[in-house]
Amino acid sequence: MKTLTRGIVNMVNEQIVPQVHELQMYQNEKGQITEQQVRAKQLLLQLAEAAGIIYEAVHVPEAGAAFKEDFLVWIGRGLDDTPYFDRLLTAYRPPQDQETTFFLAPVVTPNGPHTKGCFFEAFLAVRDEPAMMKPIEVEMPHPENGCQSLKLIAGTRGFTEEKCIVFFPENVKTKEKITEQTFAIFYFNKFYQIYHEDTLKRARAIFEHVPFKSAHISPENTYEARVLWGYLHDYYHHCGNKPFHKHIQAKMNFFAGILEEIKVDCQSILALAERKYDYWEEIIEFVLFERLLRYPSQHNATHNFDSGTGFFLFSWIIDNGRSIQKGKDKPASLDLSLCMDDLKKLVAEIEELEEIEDDSVYKREAERYVRKYLPPGNEGGRFGVPTQYFIHDINNAVKTDRIMFRG
């Protein structure tokens, strides 16, 4: 298997990646081929042949055949038309633990290096579920866990440059709208680099009175810790009066979604503080620094949902809590012990809103609640930067390099 995997890695790195990168040059944000169509067709033929070999090697031959069929149908319509890869997505089987997987299609890579849009991308990864999770899954059984923890091995720039760590069915360009999330893949081995090269730099520059235990955790332990955070986060999405999977239409609303994301991360933090699983202190720092600092630093922050969650949480704590104050030697101080009390209060307020049975009333009340901390935006922004977020200019001034994944 090691020899087989090495051969696959070489094919991805030496053949598929450069061909996809060239193909991206001819695509627009809808995935259409807008120039060099003869060359693009040649590249697609070569990619279809290579993809078939790799899908066969990773034991999903149906996906290789489906890719070729989707590609040929697209050629028949014209490459300047939008590509649809419904057959491939239907044929694709996500990996079992310790299995290698591969995917190639027009895909949106959230928080990746491209302008927002859909481009051909490919990844090769292996699923690796840490043994430490087994007793936790027994103690806190997930009703329908579809999340998969993977280590990215190789891929195109949408996955290997910058901060995309997810692959969902709805990210694939399809003709039929995806209404059910049959899998959720996370490349958690990317997190160590993202955290140390971006998030932790911000935390050190902005917060005082923090132990920064997360600065000393190894890459392998960071992977395990990130898997645990991911499990708890998704577990709490399935709990409460309005669990996400039963109230998707309500929770997909921008304002209700802000409250949902913040609630489940706060619940994850509180569970870690209570149960004291391995790496619990490090994970609490992960969650808080990512939400409060990295997400609001996005270039399109006032249009970005994740950024909104960070602005909201910081502003709520400033107005209602005690754990974040203006600092003396740094811009702000953060007291993690006081933070637990703040987060309990916030969760209780969000859960009180979720007692509203009528979803339309709930969404209206969620917007009213969120707007107290996220003001309306200008020039098409979903919101404006809250005045409570007094670290905004300092956070944006922190220098970070473009992240290039090192496997």
C-alpha positions in Angstrom: 0.0 0.0 0.0 2.9 2.4 0.8 4.3 1.9 -2.7 0.9 2.3 -4.3 0.3 5.5 -2.3 3.7 6.9 -3.3 2.9 6.3 -7.0 -0.4 8.0 -6.5 1.2 11.0 -4.8 3.7 11.4 -7.6 1.0 11.3 -10.2 -1.0 13.9 -8.4 2.0 16.2 -7.8 3.7 15.8 -11.2 0.8 15.4 -13.6 -2.6 16.4 -12.2 -1.6 19.5 -10.2 0.2 21.3 -13.0 -2.5 20.4 -15.5 -5.3 21.6 -13.2 -3.4 24.8 -12.5 -3.1 25.5 -16.2 -6.8 24.7 -16.7 -7.7 27.2 -13.9 -6.1 29.9 -16.0 -8.8 29.3 -18.7 -11.8 29.3 -16.3 -14.0 32.1 -14.9 -15.7 32.0 -11.5 -18.5 29.8 -12.8 -16.1 27.2 -13.9 -16.7 27.9 -17.6 -13.8 27.7 -20.0 -13.5 31.2 -21.5 -10.3 30.9 -23.5 -8.0 28.3 -25.0 -10.8 25.8 -25.4 -8.8 23.5 -27.6 -6.0 23.3 -25.1 -8.5 23.0 -22.2 -10.1 20.0 -23.9 -6.7 18.3 -24.3 -6.0 18.9 -20.6 -9.4 17.5 -19.6 -8.8 14.3 -21.7 -5.5 13.8 -20.0 -7.0 14.5 -16.5 -9.8 12.1 -17.2 -7.3 9.3 -18.0 -5.2 10.0 -14.9 -8.2 10.4 -12.6 -9.5 7.0 -13.8 -6.2 5.4 -12.7 -6.2 7.0 -9.3 -9.9 6.4 -8.6 -9.2 2.7 -9.5 -6.2 2.7 -7.1 -8.2 4.1 -4.2 -11.0 1.6 -4.9 -13.7 4.0 -6.2 -13.6 3.1 -10.0 -17.2 4.2 -10.4 -16.0 7.8 -9.7 -13.5 7.6 -12.5 -16.1 6.5 -15.0 -18.6 9.2 -13.7 -15.9 11.9 -14.1 -15.3 10.9 -17.7 -19.1 10.9 -18.5 -19.7 14.3 -16.9 -16.7 15.7 -18.8 -17.9 14.3 -22.1 -21.4 15.6 -21.6 -19.9 19.0 -20.8 -17.9 18.9 -24.1 -21.1 18.1 -25.9 -22.8 21.2 -24.5 -19.7 23.3 -25.0 -16.9 24.1 -22.6 -18.0 27.7 -22.5 -21.1 26.4 -20.7 -21.2 25.8 -16.9 -19.7 22.4 -15.9 -21.8 20.0 -13.9 -20.4 17.0 -12.1 -23.6 15.4 -10.6 -22.7 11.9 -11.7 -19.2 12.1 -10.1 -20.6 13.3 -6.8 -23.2 10.5 -6.8 -20.5 7.9 -7.6 -18.0 9.2 -5.1 -17.6 7.3 -1.8 -16.0 9.0 1.1 -13.2 7.0 2.7 -13.3 4.7 5.7 -10.7 5.1 8.5 -7.2 4.7 7.1 -8.3 4.7 3.5 -6.8 7.0 0.9 -9.2 9.1 -1.1 -9.1 11.4 -4.2 -11.3 13.9 -5.8 -11.2 16.0 -9.0 -13.9 18.4 -10.1 -15.0 22.0 -10.3 -15.1 22.9 -6.6 -15.5 25.9 -4.4 -12.8 26.1 -1.8 -13.9 28.4 1.1 -11.1 30.5 2.5 -8.8 29.3 -0.3 -6.6 31.5 -2.5 -9.0 32.3 -5.3 -11.5 35.0 -5.7 -14.9 33.6 -4.7 -15.9 31.1 -7.4 -15.7 27.5 -8.7 -12.5 26.2 -10.3 -11.2 22.7 -11.1 -9.4 21.4 -8.0 -8.0 18.1 -6.9 -6.9 16.6 -3.6 -5.4 13.4 -2.3 -5.9 12.6 1.4 -6.0 9.8 3.9 -8.6 9.4 6.6 -7.1 9.2 10.1 -9.5 9.0 13.1 -7.6 9.3 16.4 -8.0 6.4 18.8 -8.5 9.0 21.6 -11.9 9.8 20.2 -13.5 6.3 20.8 -14.2 6.7 24.5 -15.4 10.3 23.9 -17.8 9.1 21.2 -19.2 6.6 23.7 -19.6 9.2 26.4 -21.1 11.8 24.1 -22.7 9.7 21.3 -23.4 11.7 18.1 -26.8 11.0 16.7 -25.6 11.1 13.0 -21.9 11.8 12.8 -21.0 12.5 9.1 -17.7 14.3 9.8 -14.5 12.8 8.6 -11.0 13.7 9.8 -8.4 13.5 7.1 -4.8 14.4 6.5 -4.2 16.2 3.2 -1.3 14.6 1.3 -1.3 16.5 -2.0 -3.5 18.8 -4.0 -4.1 21.9 -6.1 -3.8 25.4 -4.8 -7.4 25.7 -3.7 -6.6 23.1 -1.0 -2.9 23.6 -0.5 -2.7 27.4 -0.4 -4.3 29.5 2.3 -6.9 28.3 4.8 -9.5 26.0 3.2 -9.8 22.9 5.4 -13.2 21.6 4.3 -14.8 19.7 1.4 -18.6 19.3 1.4 -20.9 17.9 -1.3 -22.4 21.4 -1.8 -19.0 22.7 -2.8 -19.1 20.7 -6.0 -20.5 22.3 -9.1 -23.7 20.3 -9.9 -26.9 21.0 -11.9 -29.2 19.6 -9.2 -29.1 21.6 -5.9 -27.6 19.6 -3.1 -30.2 19.3 -0.3 -28.5 16.7 1.9 -24.9 16.7 3.3 -23.9 13.1 2.9 -20.4 13.7 4.1 -18.2 16.4 5.6 -14.4 16.1 5.0 -12.0 18.1 7.1 -8.2 18.3 6.5 -7.3 18.9 10.1 -3.5 18.4 9.5 -3.6 21.9 7.9 -4.7 23.5 11.2 -1.3 23.5 12.9 0.3 25.7 10.2 -2.7 28.0 10.0 -2.8 28.4 13.7 0.9 29.1 14.2 1.5 31.2 11.1 -1.6 33.3 11.5 -3.9 33.0 14.5 -1.3 32.7 17.3 0.6 35.7 16.0 -2.5 37.8 16.4 -3.2 36.4 19.9 0.3 37.2 21.1 0.1 40.7 19.7 -3.3 41.5 21.1 -4.0 39.6 24.4 -2.2 39.8 27.7 -2.7 37.6 30.8 -3.1 34.4 28.6 -1.1 31.2 29.3 -0.8 30.4 25.5 -0.6 26.7 26.2 -1.6 26.2 22.6 1.7 27.5 21.5 3.5 24.4 22.7 1.4 21.6 21.4 3.0 19.3 18.7 1.7 19.0 15.2 0.4 15.5 15.8 -1.3 16.4 19.1 -2.7 19.5 17.4 -4.3 17.2 14.8 -6.0 15.1 17.6 -7.1 18.3 19.4 -8.6 19.7 16.2 -10.5 16.5 15.6 -11.9 16.7 19.1 -13.0 20.3 18.6 -14.6 19.3 15.3 -16.5 16.5 16.9 -17.8 18.6 19.8 -18.8 21.4 17.5 -20.8 19.1 15.3 -22.2 17.2 18.3 -23.8 20.4 19.6 -25.2 21.3 16.2 -27.4 18.3 16.8 -28.6 19.2 20.3 -31.2 21.6 21.8 -34.6 22.9 20.9 -33.7 23.7 17.3 -31.0 21.2 16.2 -29.4 22.3 12.9 -30.3 19.1 11.0 -34.0 19.5 11.9 -34.2 23.2 11.3 -31.9 23.7 8.4 -34.0 26.4 6.7 -34.1 28.5 9.9 -30.5 28.0 10.8 -29.2 28.8 7.3 -30.5 32.3 7.8 -27.6 34.7 8.2 -28.5 36.0 11.7 -29.7 32.7 13.1 -26.6 31.1 11.7 -24.4 33.5 13.6 -26.1 32.5 16.8 -25.9 28.8 15.9 -22.1 28.9 15.2 -21.3 30.8 18.3 -23.6 28.7 20.5 -22.0 25.4 19.5 -18.5 26.7 19.9 -19.3 28.1 23.4 -20.9 24.8 24.3 -17.8 23.0 23.1 -15.6 25.2 25.3 -17.8 24.7 28.3 -17.8 20.9 27.8 -14.0 20.9 27.6 -13.7 23.0 30.8 -16.1 20.6 32.6 -14.9 17.2 31.3 -11.2 18.1 30.9 -10.5 15.9 27.9 -7.0 15.7 26.6 -5.8 19.1 25.3 -8.8 20.8 26.8 -6.9 24.0 27.6 -5.2 24.2 24.2 -8.5 23.7 22.4 -10.2 26.5 24.3 -7.5 28.8 23.2 -7.9 27.5 19.6 -11.6 28.2 19.6 -11.4 31.7 21.1 -8.4 33.0 19.1 -9.8 31.7 15.8 -13.2 33.2 16.4 -12.2 36.5 18.0 -9.1 37.2 15.9 -8.5 35.3 12.7 -12.0 35.2 11.3 -12.5 39.0 11.7 -9.2 39.6 9.9 -10.5 38.2 6.5 -10.1 40.6 3.6 -13.8 40.6 3.0 -14.7 40.7 6.7 -18.0 42.7 6.5 -19.3 40.3 3.9 -18.0 37.1 5.6 -20.2 34.9 7.8 -17.3 33.5 9.9 -16.0 37.0 10.4 -19.4 38.1 11.6 -19.3 35.4 14.3 -16.0 36.8 15.7 -17.2 40.4 15.7 -20.4 39.3 17.4 -18.7 37.3 20.1 -16.2 40.0 21.0 -18.8 42.7 21.0 -21.2 40.6 23.1 -18.5 40.0 25.7 -17.6 43.7 25.8 -21.2 44.7 26.5 -22.3 41.8 28.7 -19.2 40.1 30.2 -16.1 40.6 32.2 -13.5 38.4 30.5 -12.2 40.9 27.8 -11.0 44.3 28.9 -8.8 46.9 27.5 -5.2 46.0 28.3 -2.2 47.8 29.8 0.8 46.5 27.9 -1.3 44.9 25.1 -4.5 46.2 23.4 -6.7 43.8 25.4 -6.6 41.4 28.3 -8.4 38.0 28.3 -9.3 36.2 31.5 -10.1 32.6 30.6 -11.6 31.7 33.9 -14.1 34.6 33.7 -14.8 33.7 30.1 -16.5 30.5 31.2 -19.1 32.5 33.1 -19.6 34.9 30.2 -20.1 32.0 27.7 -22.7 30.3 30.0 -24.7 33.5 30.0 -24.5 33.9 26.2 -25.5 30.2 25.6 -28.5 30.7 27.9 -29.7 33.8 26.0 -29.3 32.0 22.6 -31.2 28.9 23.9 -34.0 31.1 25.2 -34.4 32.5 21.7 -34.6 28.9 20.4 -37.6 28.2 22.5 -39.6 30.2 19.9 -41.4 27.5 18.0 -42.4 29.5 14.8 -39.3 29.6 12.6 -40.2 32.9 10.9 -40.6 34.6 14.3 -37.4 33.0 15.5 -35.4 34.3 12.5 -36.8 37.8 13.1 -35.9 37.7 16.8 -32.4 36.3 15.9 -31.8 39.3 13.6 -33.0 41.7 16.2 -30.7 40.2 18.8 -27.6 40.0 16.5 -28.1 43.6 15.2 -27.5 44.8 18.7 -23.8 43.8 18.2 -23.5 43.8 14.4 -24.6 47.1 12.9 -25.8 47.4 9.3 -23.1 47.6 6.7 -22.1 50.0 3.9 -21.5 49.3 0.2 -23.2 45.9 0.2 -21.6 44.6 3.4 -23.8 42.3 5.5 -22.8 44.3 8.6 -20.4 47.0 9.8 -17.5 46.6 12.1 -18.9 47.1 15.7 -17.5 50.0 17.8 -17.0 47.4 20.6 -14.4 45.7 18.4 -11.7 48.2 19.5 -8.9 45.9 18.3 -9.9 46.0 14.7 -7.1 48.2 13.3 -4.4 46.4 15.4 -5.6 43.0 14.4 -5.5 43.9 10.7 -2.0 45.4 11.1 -0.6 42.0 12.2 1.7 40.8 9.5 1.2 37.2 8.3 2.6 35.4 5.3 0.5 33.6 2.7 0.1 30.0 3.9 1.5 27.3 1.7 0.6 23.8 3.0 3.6 21.6 3.9 2.6 18.0 4.1 
